[in-house]
Amino acid sequence: MRGRKRISMAGACCYRPDAADARLAFHLREGAYDTDQLIPIVAALGRLLGGDEPVILIWDNLPAHTSLAMRTWAAEQRDWLTVEYLPAYAPDLDPVEGLWANLKGVELANRACFSLEELAAAAEQGVGRVRGEPELLFSFLQQAGLSL
């Protein structure tokens, strides 16, 4: 399948510690993510969330999340960023997995797209729907067995 194009999605379910708000950060790109693409995305997440509040990022063990370059960069951001890693093979503990399941169950269900642009548009439509329903974001947290 050489030459086959793909898009990758990165998402972060963001919650205020007092449960007053939930937000969804989302990024889409052609190809796969690596550390070099993720660092500016996480930096932008800090700005999106206000920049002056501490952020705890809960990540799975994707190689781009655990690379030496990512760990070094994250350590340099410790004034605002704390990274916690989920145990290996524990997608049920990751709230963002609820997002992916939701998108796959609604906008992306049984969809045969003719282009990456069409697929991206369907994903963006789903993200817009989820962003409009903060209670849905809280349900992803609850589904993972987590609370604030």
MARZAVEX-190762 format. One line per field, with one value per residue: residue number from 1; residue in three letters; x, y, z of N, C-alpha, C, O, CB in turn. Coordinates in nm, 2 decimals, always signed. Glycine has a CB too. Example, Ala and Ser with C-alpha at 12.3 -4.5 7.8 and 13.67 -1.06 7.14 Angstrom:
BEGIN
k <- c(1, 2);
r <- c(ALA, SER);
neast <- c(+1.32, +1.28);
nnorth <- c(-0.57, -0.22);
nup <- c(+0.78, +0.71);
caeast <- c(+1.23, +1.37);
canorth <- c(-0.45, -0.11);
caup <- c(+0.78, +0.71);
ceast <- c(+1.32, +1.29);
cnorth <- c(-0.33, +0.00);
cup <- c(+0.78, +0.79);
oeast <- c(+1.42, +1.34);
onorth <- c(-0.33, +0.11);
oup <- c(+0.85, +0.80);
cbeast <- c(+1.13, +1.41);
cbnorth <- c(-0.45, -0.06);
cbup <- c(+0.90, +0.57);
This chain:
BEGIN
k <- c(1, 2, 3, 4, 5, 6, 7, 8, 9, 10, 11, 12, 13, 14, 15, 16, 17, 18, 19, 20, 21, 22, 23, 24, 25, 26, 27, 28, 29, 30, 31, 32, 33, 34, 35, 36, 37, 38, 39, 40, 41, 42, 43, 44, 45, 46, 47, 48, 49, 50, 51, 52, 53, 54, 55, 56, 57, 58, 59, 60, 61, 62, 63, 64, 65, 66, 67, 68, 69, 70, 71, 72, 73, 74, 75, 76, 77, 78, 79, 80, 81, 82, 83, 84, 85, 86, 87, 88, 89, 90, 91, 92, 93, 94, 95, 96, 97, 98, 99, 100, 101, 102, 103, 104, 105, 106, 107, 108, 109, 110, 111, 112, 113, 114, 115, 116, 117, 118, 119, 120, 121, 122, 123, 124, 125, 126, 127, 128, 129, 130, 131, 132, 133, 134, 135, 136, 137, 138, 139, 140, 141, 142, 143, 144, 145, 146, 147, 148);
r <- c(MET, ARG, GLY, ARG, LYS, ARG, ILE, SER, MET, ALA, GLY, ALA, CYS, CYS, TYR, ARG, PRO, ASP, ALA, ALA, ASP, ALA, ARG, LEU, ALA, PHE, HIS, LEU, ARG, GLU, GLY, ALA, TYR, ASP, THR, ASP, GLN, LEU, ILE, PRO, ILE, VAL, ALA, ALA, LEU, GLY, ARG, LEU, LEU, GLY, GLY, ASP, GLU, PRO, VAL, ILE, LEU, ILE, TRP, ASP, ASN, LEU, PRO, ALA, HIS, THR, SER, LEU, ALA, MET, ARG, THR, TRP, ALA, ALA, GLU, GLN, ARG, ASP, TRP, LEU, THR, VAL, GLU, TYR, LEU, PRO, ALA, TYR, ALA, PRO, ASP, LEU, ASP, PRO, VAL, GLU, GLY, LEU, TRP, ALA, ASN, LEU, LYS, GLY, VAL, GLU, LEU, ALA, ASN, ARG, ALA, CYS, PHE, SER, LEU, GLU, GLU, LEU, ALA, ALA, ALA, ALA, GLU, GLN, GLY, VAL, GLY, ARG, VAL, ARG, GLY, GLU, PRO, GLU, LEU, LEU, PHE, SER, PHE, LEU, GLN, GLN, ALA, GLY, LEU, SER, LEU);
neast <- c(+0.08, +0.20, +0.24, -0.02, -0.24, -0.31, -0.49, -0.43, -0.55, -0.54, -0.64, -0.76, -0.92, -1.03, -1.05, -1.17, -1.05, -1.25, -1.47, -1.62, -1.62, -1.57, -1.36, -1.27, -0.98, -0.85, -0.67, -0.58, -0.41, -0.24, -0.09, +0.12, +0.16, +0.45, +0.71, +0.81, +0.60, +0.41, +0.50, +0.47, +0.19, +0.12, +0.23, +0.06, -0.17, -0.14, -0.14, -0.41, -0.55, -0.52, -0.27, -0.17, -0.26, -0.19, -0.14, -0.23, -0.14, -0.26, -0.14, -0.12, +0.10, +0.22, +0.48, +0.57, +0.48, +0.64, +0.90, +1.25, +1.31, +1.05, +1.01, +1.22, +1.15, +0.90, +0.99, +1.12, +0.90, +0.79, +0.69, +0.43, +0.32, +0.24, +0.31, +0.15, +0.16, -0.05, -0.10, +0.05, -0.13, -0.39, -0.64, -0.90, -0.88, -0.85, -0.99, -1.00, -1.04, -1.31, -1.40, -1.30, -1.44, -1.70, -1.70, -1.65, -1.88, -2.08, -2.04, -1.85, -1.93, -1.98, -1.89, -1.77, -1.53, -1.44, -1.22, -0.94, -1.00, -1.28, -1.31, -1.17, -1.34, -1.58, -1.48, -1.42, -1.68, -1.79, -1.63, -1.71, -1.97, -1.94, -1.80, -2.00, -2.14, -2.07, -2.14, -2.11, -1.84, -1.78, -1.89, -1.72, -1.50, -1.62, -1.68, -1.43, -1.38, -1.29, -1.26, -1.30);
nnorth <- c(-0.12, +0.12, +0.47, +0.53, +0.77, +0.93, +1.07, +1.21, +1.25, +1.46, +1.50, +1.67, +1.64, +1.88, +1.99, +2.20, +2.22, +2.26, +2.16, +2.34, +2.39, +2.24, +2.17, +2.11, +2.04, +2.02, +1.88, +1.83, +1.65, +1.58, +1.26, +1.11, +1.19, +1.31, +1.37, +1.62, +1.75, +1.75, +1.89, +2.18, +2.18, +2.11, +2.33, +2.53, +2.44, +2.51, +2.79, +2.82, +2.74, +2.95, +3.00, +3.09, +2.92, +2.61, +2.31, +1.98, +1.71, +1.42, +1.14, +0.87, +0.60, +0.65, +0.65, +0.91, +1.06, +0.98, +1.01, +1.10, +1.36, +1.48, +1.44, +1.59, +1.85, +1.88, +1.88, +2.12, +2.29, +2.29, +2.49, +2.54, +2.30, +1.96, +1.63, +1.33, +0.98, +0.73, +0.39, +0.12, -0.01, +0.07, +0.19, +0.23, +0.40, +0.65, +0.95, +1.07, +0.87, +0.82, +1.03, +0.96, +0.73, +0.83, +1.00, +0.81, +0.67, +0.83, +1.08, +0.96, +0.70, +0.41, +0.54, +0.61, +0.77, +0.98, +1.14, +1.27, +1.52, +1.52, +1.34, +1.47, +1.69, +1.57, +1.48, +1.72, +1.83, +1.66, +1.72, +1.98, +1.94, +1.80, +1.99, +2.17, +2.05, +2.04, +1.86, +1.62, +1.59, +1.57, +1.33, +1.16, +1.16, +1.05, +0.80, +0.69, +0.64, +0.84, +1.14, +1.48);
nup <- c(+0.00, -0.06, -0.10, -0.03, +0.09, +0.40, +0.68, +0.99, +1.33, +1.61, +1.94, +2.23, +2.53, +2.73, +3.06, +3.32, +3.65, +3.85, +3.73, +3.58, +3.32, +2.99, +2.72, +2.38, +2.21, +1.89, +1.62, +1.28, +1.03, +0.73, +0.68, +0.93, +1.28, +1.44, +1.68, +1.62, +1.50, +1.70, +1.92, +1.87, +1.86, +2.12, +2.26, +2.15, +2.26, +2.53, +2.51, +2.41, +2.63, +2.80, +2.91, +3.16, +3.35, +3.51, +3.33, +3.30, +3.12, +3.00, +2.86, +2.62, +2.53, +2.28, +2.05, +1.96, +2.18, +2.38, +2.32, +2.35, +2.27, +2.30, +2.58, +2.68, +2.59, +2.72, +2.98, +2.99, +3.00, +3.24, +3.41, +3.34, +3.24, +3.31, +3.24, +3.23, +3.20, +3.07, +3.17, +2.98, +2.70, +2.78, +2.67, +2.76, +2.98, +2.88, +2.81, +2.56, +2.39, +2.39, +2.25, +1.99, +1.94, +1.94, +1.72, +1.52, +1.54, +1.46, +1.26, +1.10, +1.06, +0.87, +0.64, +0.32, +0.19, -0.09, -0.10, +0.08, +0.17, +0.19, +0.40, +0.60, +0.63, +0.72, +0.97, +1.09, +1.11, +1.29, +1.52, +1.56, +1.63, +1.88, +2.02, +2.07, +2.26, +2.56, +2.78, +2.66, +2.64, +2.91, +2.96, +2.83, +3.00, +3.23, +3.13, +3.11, +3.37, +3.53, +3.73, +3.83);
caeast <- c(+0.00, +0.28, +0.18, -0.15, -0.25, -0.40, -0.50, -0.43, -0.62, -0.50, -0.75, -0.74, -1.04, -0.97, -1.15, -1.13, -1.05, -1.37, -1.57, -1.70, -1.61, -1.49, -1.33, -1.21, -0.88, -0.84, -0.58, -0.58, -0.30, -0.21, +0.02, +0.13, +0.22, +0.57, +0.74, +0.83, +0.47, +0.33, +0.55, +0.40, +0.05, +0.10, +0.25, -0.06, -0.28, -0.11, -0.20, -0.55, -0.61, -0.50, -0.13, -0.13, -0.31, -0.12, -0.20, -0.19, -0.16, -0.26, -0.10, -0.09, +0.24, +0.25, +0.62, +0.59, +0.46, +0.74, +1.04, +1.35, +1.29, +0.93, +1.03, +1.31, +1.08, +0.80, +1.06, +1.15, +0.77, +0.73, +0.62, +0.28, +0.28, +0.28, +0.27, +0.13, +0.14, -0.13, -0.03, +0.05, -0.25, -0.50, -0.72, -1.02, -0.86, -0.82, -1.11, -1.01, -1.09, -1.45, -1.42, -1.28, -1.56, -1.82, -1.69, -1.67, -2.02, -2.18, -2.00, -1.76, -1.99, -2.01, -1.86, -1.67, -1.50, -1.37, -1.09, -0.90, -1.07, -1.41, -1.29, -1.14, -1.46, -1.67, -1.43, -1.44, -1.82, -1.81, -1.57, -1.80, -2.09, -1.89, -1.76, -2.13, -2.21, -1.98, -2.18, -2.06, -1.70, -1.77, -1.93, -1.59, -1.42, -1.68, -1.66, -1.29, -1.37, -1.21, -1.33, -1.21);
canorth <- c(+0.00, +0.24, +0.58, +0.55, +0.88, +0.92, +1.18, +1.17, +1.34, +1.47, +1.56, +1.68, +1.68, +1.98, +2.02, +2.29, +2.14, +2.27, +2.11, +2.45, +2.40, +2.14, +2.22, +2.02, +2.09, +1.93, +1.91, +1.73, +1.67, +1.47, +1.18, +1.07, +1.28, +1.27, +1.46, +1.76, +1.81, +1.75, +2.00, +2.31, +2.16, +2.12, +2.47, +2.60, +2.41, +2.60, +2.93, +2.81, +2.73, +3.07, +3.02, +3.12, +2.81, +2.49, +2.21, +1.84, +1.64, +1.28, +1.08, +0.73, +0.57, +0.66, +0.69, +1.06, +1.12, +0.94, +1.03, +1.18, +1.51, +1.53, +1.45, +1.71, +1.97, +1.89, +1.92, +2.27, +2.36, +2.25, +2.59, +2.53, +2.17, +1.84, +1.52, +1.20, +0.88, +0.62, +0.26, +0.06, -0.08, +0.11, +0.29, +0.25, +0.51, +0.77, +1.02, +1.11, +0.75, +0.84, +1.12, +0.89, +0.63, +0.91, +1.04, +0.69, +0.62, +0.93, +1.14, +0.87, +0.57, +0.36, +0.64, +0.58, +0.90, +0.98, +1.21, +1.31, +1.65, +1.48, +1.27, +1.58, +1.77, +1.49, +1.48, +1.86, +1.85, +1.59, +1.80, +2.10, +1.89, +1.77, +2.12, +2.23, +1.97, +2.01, +1.75, +1.50, +1.58, +1.52, +1.18, +1.08, +1.16, +0.95, +0.67, +0.64, +0.62, +0.95, +1.25, +1.60);
caup <- c(+0.00, -0.07, -0.16, +0.02, +0.17, +0.52, +0.77, +1.13, +1.41, +1.75, +2.01, +2.37, +2.61, +2.83, +3.17, +3.43, +3.78, +3.92, +3.64, +3.53, +3.17, +2.92, +2.58, +2.29, +2.12, +1.78, +1.51, +1.18, +0.94, +0.63, +0.72, +1.07, +1.37, +1.51, +1.79, +1.57, +1.47, +1.82, +2.01, +1.85, +1.89, +2.27, +2.29, +2.12, +2.36, +2.65, +2.48, +2.40, +2.76, +2.88, +2.93, +3.30, +3.43, +3.49, +3.25, +3.32, +3.00, +3.01, +2.73, +2.60, +2.51, +2.14, +2.05, +1.96, +2.31, +2.48, +2.27, +2.42, +2.24, +2.37, +2.72, +2.71, +2.57, +2.82, +3.11, +2.98, +3.01, +3.37, +3.48, +3.31, +3.19, +3.37, +3.16, +3.30, +3.10, +3.10, +3.16, +2.85, +2.66, +2.86, +2.61, +2.84, +3.08, +2.81, +2.77, +2.42, +2.31, +2.38, +2.13, +1.86, +1.93, +1.91, +1.58, +1.44, +1.55, +1.40, +1.13, +1.02, +1.05, +0.73, +0.54, +0.22, +0.13, -0.21, -0.09, +0.22, +0.20, +0.23, +0.53, +0.70, +0.65, +0.81, +1.10, +1.15, +1.14, +1.42, +1.62, +1.58, +1.71, +2.01, +2.09, +2.10, +2.37, +2.67, +2.86, +2.60, +2.68, +3.05, +2.95, +2.79, +3.13, +3.32, +3.07, +3.14, +3.51, +3.59, +3.78, +3.85);
ceast <- c(+0.09, +0.21, +0.04, -0.15, -0.34, -0.40, -0.49, -0.49, -0.56, -0.61, -0.71, -0.87, -0.99, -1.08, -1.09, -1.14, -1.18, -1.49, -1.67, -1.71, -1.53, -1.48, -1.26, -1.11, -0.86, -0.75, -0.58, -0.47, -0.29, -0.09, +0.01, +0.19, +0.36, +0.60, +0.75, +0.70, +0.39, +0.38, +0.48, +0.25, +0.03, +0.13, +0.13, -0.17, -0.26, -0.17, -0.35, -0.62, -0.58, -0.35, -0.08, -0.18, -0.22, -0.20, -0.15, -0.23, -0.15, -0.24, -0.09, +0.06, +0.28, +0.40, +0.65, +0.57, +0.57, +0.88, +1.12, +1.33, +1.16, +0.95, +1.12, +1.23, +0.98, +0.87, +1.09, +1.02, +0.71, +0.66, +0.47, +0.23, +0.34, +0.23, +0.26, +0.10, +0.04, -0.05, -0.04, -0.08, -0.37, -0.59, -0.85, -1.00, -0.84, -0.95, -1.12, -1.05, -1.24, -1.48, -1.41, -1.40, -1.68, -1.82, -1.71, -1.81, -2.12, -2.13, -1.92, -1.81, -2.03, -1.99, -1.75, -1.64, -1.42, -1.24, -1.06, -0.97, -1.21, -1.41, -1.26, -1.26, -1.56, -1.61, -1.44, -1.58, -1.85, -1.75, -1.65, -1.92, -2.05, -1.86, -1.89, -2.20, -2.11, -2.01, -2.13, -1.91, -1.68, -1.81, -1.80, -1.51, -1.48, -1.67, -1.53, -1.27, -1.30, -1.30, -1.24, -1.21);
cnorth <- c(+0.13, +0.35, +0.61, +0.67, +0.86, +1.05, +1.13, +1.29, +1.34, +1.55, +1.57, +1.72, +1.76, +2.01, +2.11, +2.20, +2.15, +2.22, +2.22, +2.45, +2.28, +2.19, +2.11, +2.09, +1.98, +1.97, +1.80, +1.76, +1.55, +1.39, +1.16, +1.19, +1.22, +1.38, +1.61, +1.83, +1.83, +1.86, +2.13, +2.30, +2.17, +2.26, +2.55, +2.57, +2.49, +2.74, +2.93, +2.81, +2.84, +3.10, +3.05, +3.01, +2.69, +2.39, +2.07, +1.76, +1.49, +1.21, +0.93, +0.72, +0.57, +0.71, +0.84, +1.12, +1.09, +0.95, +1.12, +1.33, +1.56, +1.54, +1.56, +1.84, +1.99, +1.93, +2.07, +2.35, +2.34, +2.36, +2.60, +2.39, +2.05, +1.73, +1.39, +1.10, +0.77, +0.49, +0.21, -0.02, -0.06, +0.22, +0.33, +0.36, +0.64, +0.84, +1.05, +0.99, +0.76, +0.93, +1.04, +0.79, +0.71, +0.95, +0.92, +0.64, +0.71, +0.98, +1.05, +0.73, +0.53, +0.46, +0.60, +0.71, +0.89, +1.06, +1.24, +1.43, +1.62, +1.42, +1.38, +1.66, +1.70, +1.49, +1.62, +1.88, +1.78, +1.67, +1.92, +2.06, +1.87, +1.89, +2.19, +2.16, +1.94, +1.89, +1.62, +1.48, +1.53, +1.37, +1.10, +1.06, +1.05, +0.81, +0.61, +0.62, +0.72, +1.06, +1.37, +1.63);
cup <- c(+0.00, -0.14, -0.11, +0.11, +0.29, +0.59, +0.91, +1.21, +1.55, +1.82, +2.16, +2.43, +2.72, +2.94, +3.27, +3.56, +3.86, +3.84, +3.59, +3.38, +3.11, +2.78, +2.51, +2.20, +2.02, +1.67, +1.41, +1.08, +0.84, +0.68, +0.87, +1.15, +1.42, +1.61, +1.74, +1.54, +1.60, +1.92, +1.99, +1.88, +2.04, +2.32, +2.27, +2.22, +2.49, +2.63, +2.47, +2.54, +2.86, +2.92, +3.07, +3.39, +3.41, +3.41, +3.28, +3.19, +3.02, +2.88, +2.73, +2.56, +2.36, +2.14, +2.04, +2.09, +2.41, +2.43, +2.36, +2.40, +2.30, +2.52, +2.76, +2.69, +2.68, +2.96, +3.11, +3.00, +3.15, +3.45, +3.45, +3.27, +3.27, +3.28, +3.24, +3.19, +3.15, +3.10, +3.02, +2.82, +2.75, +2.80, +2.68, +2.95, +3.01, +2.76, +2.62, +2.33, +2.30, +2.27, +2.00, +1.84, +1.89, +1.76, +1.49, +1.43, +1.49, +1.27, +1.04, +1.01, +0.91, +0.62, +0.45, +0.15, +0.00, -0.21, +0.06, +0.26, +0.26, +0.37, +0.63, +0.73, +0.74, +0.95, +1.17, +1.18, +1.27, +1.54, +1.66, +1.66, +1.86, +2.09, +2.14, +2.22, +2.48, +2.76, +2.80, +2.63, +2.82, +3.05, +2.91, +2.92, +3.22, +3.26, +3.10, +3.29, +3.59, +3.64, +3.81, +4.00);
oeast <- c(+0.05, +0.13, -0.02, -0.07, -0.43, -0.31, -0.54, -0.49, -0.52, -0.66, -0.64, -0.93, -0.91, -1.19, -0.97, -1.23, -1.21, -1.61, -1.78, -1.80, -1.45, -1.57, -1.20, -1.14, -0.85, -0.74, -0.59, -0.44, -0.33, +0.01, -0.09, +0.26, +0.37, +0.52, +0.70, +0.69, +0.31, +0.29, +0.43, +0.19, -0.07, +0.06, +0.09, -0.25, -0.36, -0.23, -0.41, -0.73, -0.61, -0.32, +0.04, -0.14, -0.18, -0.33, -0.02, -0.35, -0.05, -0.33, -0.06, +0.13, +0.37, +0.44, +0.75, +0.62, +0.59, +0.98, +1.07, +1.33, +1.16, +0.90, +1.10, +1.24, +0.96, +0.81, +1.09, +1.03, +0.59, +0.59, +0.40, +0.11, +0.46, +0.11, +0.36, +0.02, +0.05, +0.05, -0.13, -0.13, -0.44, -0.62, -0.91, -1.10, -0.81, -1.01, -1.23, -1.10, -1.30, -1.58, -1.49, -1.44, -1.76, -1.92, -1.78, -1.85, -2.23, -2.17, -1.93, -1.75, -2.09, -2.06, -1.64, -1.72, -1.34, -1.16, -1.15, -1.00, -1.26, -1.49, -1.32, -1.28, -1.62, -1.69, -1.48, -1.61, -1.92, -1.81, -1.67, -1.96, -2.12, -1.89, -1.89, -2.30, -2.06, -1.92, -2.10, -1.87, -1.59, -1.76, -1.79, -1.44, -1.41, -1.65, -1.51, -1.17, -1.25, -1.42, -1.12, -1.14);
onorth <- c(+0.23, +0.33, +0.71, +0.68, +0.78, +1.14, +1.02, +1.40, +1.23, +1.65, +1.48, +1.83, +1.71, +2.05, +2.10, +2.12, +2.05, +2.24, +2.19, +2.52, +2.22, +2.25, +2.02, +2.18, +1.87, +2.09, +1.68, +1.88, +1.44, +1.46, +1.19, +1.27, +1.10, +1.48, +1.70, +1.95, +1.93, +1.92, +2.19, +2.40, +2.23, +2.31, +2.64, +2.65, +2.53, +2.80, +3.02, +2.87, +2.84, +3.21, +3.02, +3.01, +2.66, +2.38, +2.06, +1.76, +1.45, +1.23, +0.87, +0.82, +0.50, +0.79, +0.89, +1.23, +1.17, +0.91, +1.19, +1.41, +1.67, +1.64, +1.63, +1.92, +2.10, +2.01, +2.13, +2.47, +2.37, +2.33, +2.66, +2.37, +2.05, +1.73, +1.36, +1.13, +0.73, +0.48, +0.24, -0.08, -0.15, +0.32, +0.43, +0.41, +0.74, +0.78, +1.05, +1.01, +0.71, +0.91, +1.05, +0.78, +0.66, +0.94, +0.94, +0.58, +0.67, +0.92, +1.06, +0.64, +0.60, +0.46, +0.56, +0.76, +0.80, +1.05, +1.23, +1.45, +1.68, +1.45, +1.37, +1.70, +1.76, +1.51, +1.63, +1.95, +1.84, +1.67, +1.95, +2.13, +1.91, +1.91, +2.26, +2.20, +1.83, +1.83, +1.52, +1.37, +1.45, +1.30, +0.99, +0.96, +0.97, +0.72, +0.48, +0.58, +0.70, +1.08, +1.35, +1.73);
oup <- c(+0.06, -0.23, -0.16, +0.21, +0.28, +0.57, +0.94, +1.18, +1.60, +1.77, +2.21, +2.40, +2.80, +2.90, +3.31, +3.58, +3.93, +3.89, +3.54, +3.33, +3.18, +2.72, +2.57, +2.13, +2.05, +1.64, +1.45, +1.05, +0.88, +0.72, +0.94, +1.10, +1.44, +1.62, +1.80, +1.55, +1.62, +1.99, +2.09, +1.92, +2.09, +2.41, +2.35, +2.25, +2.55, +2.72, +2.52, +2.56, +2.97, +2.95, +3.10, +3.51, +3.29, +3.43, +3.29, +3.16, +3.07, +2.79, +2.83, +2.57, +2.32, +2.21, +2.10, +2.12, +2.50, +2.50, +2.44, +2.49, +2.35, +2.58, +2.86, +2.78, +2.74, +3.03, +3.22, +3.02, +3.17, +3.55, +3.53, +3.27, +3.30, +3.24, +3.31, +3.10, +3.27, +3.03, +2.94, +2.91, +2.79, +2.86, +2.67, +3.00, +3.08, +2.67, +2.57, +2.22, +2.20, +2.20, +1.91, +1.73, +1.80, +1.69, +1.38, +1.34, +1.47, +1.16, +0.92, +0.94, +0.84, +0.52, +0.49, +0.06, -0.01, -0.30, +0.14, +0.38, +0.35, +0.46, +0.74, +0.84, +0.83, +1.05, +1.29, +1.28, +1.36, +1.64, +1.77, +1.76, +1.95, +2.21, +2.24, +2.26, +2.49, +2.81, +2.87, +2.66, +2.85, +3.13, +2.96, +2.93, +3.27, +3.34, +3.11, +3.33, +3.70, +3.59, +3.81, +4.04);
cbeast <- c(-0.09, +0.42, +0.18, -0.21, -0.29, -0.35, -0.62, -0.28, -0.77, -0.36, -0.88, -0.62, -1.12, -0.92, -1.18, -1.23, -0.93, -1.39, -1.65, -1.65, -1.55, -1.57, -1.25, -1.31, -0.74, -0.98, -0.43, -0.72, -0.16, -0.20, +0.15, +0.20, +0.13, +0.69, +0.87, +0.92, +0.38, +0.34, +0.70, +0.42, +0.00, +0.20, +0.37, -0.10, -0.26, +0.03, -0.14, -0.59, -0.57, -0.57, -0.09, -0.18, -0.46, -0.08, -0.19, -0.25, -0.06, -0.39, +0.02, -0.18, +0.28, +0.16, +0.69, +0.50, +0.33, +0.72, +1.03, +1.49, +1.28, +0.81, +1.09, +1.43, +1.00, +0.73, +1.19, +1.21, +0.68, +0.83, +0.68, +0.26, +0.33, +0.22, +0.37, +0.01, +0.27, -0.25, -0.10, +0.18, -0.22, -0.45, -0.75, -1.07, -0.73, -0.72, -1.13, -0.87, -1.05, -1.51, -1.31, -1.15, -1.58, -1.83, -1.55, -1.57, -2.05, -2.20, -1.92, -1.62, -2.12, -2.16, -1.82, -1.72, -1.42, -1.46, -1.11, -0.75, -1.08, -1.48, -1.18, -1.03, -1.53, -1.68, -1.28, -1.39, -1.91, -1.76, -1.43, -1.84, -2.14, -1.77, -1.69, -2.21, -2.26, -1.96, -2.33, -2.07, -1.63, -1.87, -2.04, -1.51, -1.42, -1.83, -1.69, -1.19, -1.31, -1.11, -1.42, -1.27);
cbnorth <- c(+0.00, +0.20, +0.57, +0.43, +1.01, +0.81, +1.28, +1.15, +1.31, +1.55, +1.49, +1.78, +1.55, +2.11, +1.88, +2.41, +2.18, +2.42, +2.00, +2.58, +2.53, +2.00, +2.35, +1.94, +2.13, +1.90, +1.94, +1.74, +1.69, +1.52, +1.25, +0.94, +1.31, +1.25, +1.42, +1.75, +1.73, +1.62, +2.02, +2.36, +2.03, +2.02, +2.52, +2.57, +2.26, +2.60, +2.98, +2.68, +2.60, +3.06, +3.14, +3.26, +2.78, +2.43, +2.24, +1.77, +1.69, +1.22, +1.15, +0.66, +0.45, +0.77, +0.62, +1.12, +1.06, +0.79, +1.09, +1.14, +1.52, +1.43, +1.32, +1.70, +1.97, +1.76, +1.83, +2.30, +2.31, +2.18, +2.73, +2.63, +2.16, +1.83, +1.50, +1.21, +0.82, +0.61, +0.15, -0.03, -0.23, +0.16, +0.25, +0.12, +0.47, +0.74, +1.15, +1.16, +0.62, +0.90, +1.24, +0.81, +0.56, +1.03, +1.11, +0.58, +0.60, +1.05, +1.26, +0.86, +0.56, +0.32, +0.78, +0.47, +0.99, +1.04, +1.35, +1.33, +1.74, +1.39, +1.17, +1.67, +1.81, +1.35, +1.44, +1.96, +1.79, +1.45, +1.84, +2.16, +1.76, +1.67, +2.21, +2.24, +1.84, +2.14, +1.74, +1.51, +1.72, +1.60, +1.16, +1.16, +1.29, +0.99, +0.68, +0.75, +0.48, +1.01, +1.21, +1.72);
cbup <- c(+0.12, -0.14, -0.31, +0.09, +0.09, +0.61, +0.74, +1.18, +1.42, +1.76, +1.99, +2.41, +2.65, +2.77, +3.24, +3.45, +3.86, +3.96, +3.71, +3.59, +3.12, +2.92, +2.58, +2.21, +2.20, +1.72, +1.56, +1.10, +1.01, +0.49, +0.69, +1.09, +1.49, +1.41, +1.86, +1.44, +1.38, +1.90, +2.00, +1.71, +1.84, +2.34, +2.21, +1.97, +2.40, +2.68, +2.34, +2.32, +2.83, +3.00, +2.85, +3.34, +3.41, +3.62, +3.10, +3.45, +2.88, +3.09, +2.68, +2.49, +2.57, +2.07, +1.93, +1.85, +2.36, +2.52, +2.12, +2.39, +2.08, +2.33, +2.77, +2.61, +2.43, +2.84, +3.12, +2.85, +2.90, +3.45, +3.44, +3.20, +3.04, +3.51, +3.04, +3.41, +3.06, +3.00, +3.26, +2.83, +2.66, +3.00, +2.47, +2.90, +3.16, +2.69, +2.85, +2.37, +2.39, +2.51, +2.13, +1.87, +2.06, +2.00, +1.55, +1.48, +1.69, +1.50, +1.16, +1.08, +1.14, +0.73, +0.61, +0.11, +0.24, -0.32, -0.17, +0.23, +0.08, +0.13, +0.52, +0.64, +0.51, +0.76, +1.10, +1.04, +1.03, +1.41, +1.58, +1.45, +1.65, +2.01, +1.99, +1.99, +2.31, +2.76, +2.88, +2.44, +2.67, +3.14, +2.86, +2.68, +3.20, +3.33, +2.92, +3.09, +3.54, +3.49, +3.91, +3.78);
